[in-house]
Amino acid sequence: MTNTVLVSGGSGYIAGFLIRQLVAEGWMVHTTVRSLAKEAAVRALLAVDNSRVKFFAADLNADAGWAEAMAGCSHVAHVASPLPMGVPKDANELIVPARDGALRALRAAKAAGIKRFVMTSSVAAISYGRGRGVHHFTEADWTDLSKPGLTPYIQSKTVAERAARDWMAAEGGDLEYCSICPSVVLGPVWSRDYSASISVVKKLLDGSLRACPDIGFGVVDVRDLADLHVRALTAPNMAGERFIASGRFIKLREAADLLRDALGPEAHKVTTRNVPDWLVRVAAHFNPVAKAVVGELGSVRNQDASHAKAVLNWATRPVEQSIVDTARCLIDLGIVKP
Ligand code: NAP
């Protein structure tokens, strides 16, 4: 029998790769978008058999549409959540849709008799509020929301996953819930409407990042992440599971050098300079982007994905490949002009 899965946020970067893989593996897919005006453009990008994907209008901030989107589905991948390019002044702009949207999707899933609900959380919910140093994180860790300086996005992902798990414990019944916590998602890009995570490579390539602060990030490839979602949708006994989805941690400096080495003249705008920590601290007083990274200076956040590898037999490609493939697509699509 063909299974039908709802993927929320079908216009998004990760959801696009996930929908493609699900269709390729024989699933019927329902997907939500905020407005059906986006349907034609998303279908064109997905480029899959149109009869395998059905679109529904549903917003994380409203109840309308979620029940219809889930009718006839057995599984849900709840991927939608706001991931803006900038930092909003009011954290609730992200926290409210992330948390309430997850709870809306969970309530609708239970009412529709969904078997399994896989939520795309983030390492933002795992590894922040720890201060400077070399850290090793597993699924047992949670971001400490009591610490100052957490960005609205970090708060939104932590609050949303906590709220989802609390709701499951109190009201989940037979619904099976698990979460996937990716680090920075890179890899091929299909369109100019790319995810905020891609902008780190774009800013290096187009030279708008004029010097590298001493920060870094774990990287996961969007293709591997889609694959992990499919594994979590289909493996037995996933109730309560949590999976870090990350390759190794890479410093921005190393990523910049990698781009210069791999792309040669096409990466001539990639900076060779570093910015000292004191300058980032000064800039943090008036620049929201510097403020968002000041707590990261000098830190190494190793995200341990061995649980996903052991339980779901998951494999990742090297982070170097994901970074170079991101850059290649940005150049090929004309988003960055070398
Ligand atoms: P994306 O391309 O920006 O996708 C976000 C999706 O969420 C879009 O489809 C967006 O719809 C939808 N969305 C936002 N606000 C909404 C609302 N109020 N109602 C309904 N839909 C809404 O980002 P992505 O990288 O694919 O991220 C997808 C998920 O992965 C998110 O949960 C994100 O937190 C998580 N994640 C991403 C990364 C990363 O590095 N990219 C890392 C860890 C976790 P519109 O197109 O209408 O805006």
Boltz pocket constraint, residues with backbone or C-beta under 6 A from the ligand:
constraints:
  - pocket:
      binder: B
      contacts: [[A, 8], [A, 9], [A, 10], [A, 11], [A, 12], [A, 13], [A, 14], [A, 15], [A, 32], [A, 33], [A, 34], [A, 35], [A, 58], [A, 59], [A, 60], [A, 61], [A, 78], [A, 79], [A, 80], [A, 81], [A, 82], [A, 83], [A, 97], [A, 120], [A, 121], [A, 122], [A, 123], [A, 157], [A, 181], [A, 182], [A, 183], [A, 184], [A, 185], [A, 186], [A, 193], [A, 194], [A, 195], [A, 196], [A, 197]]
      max_distance: 6.0
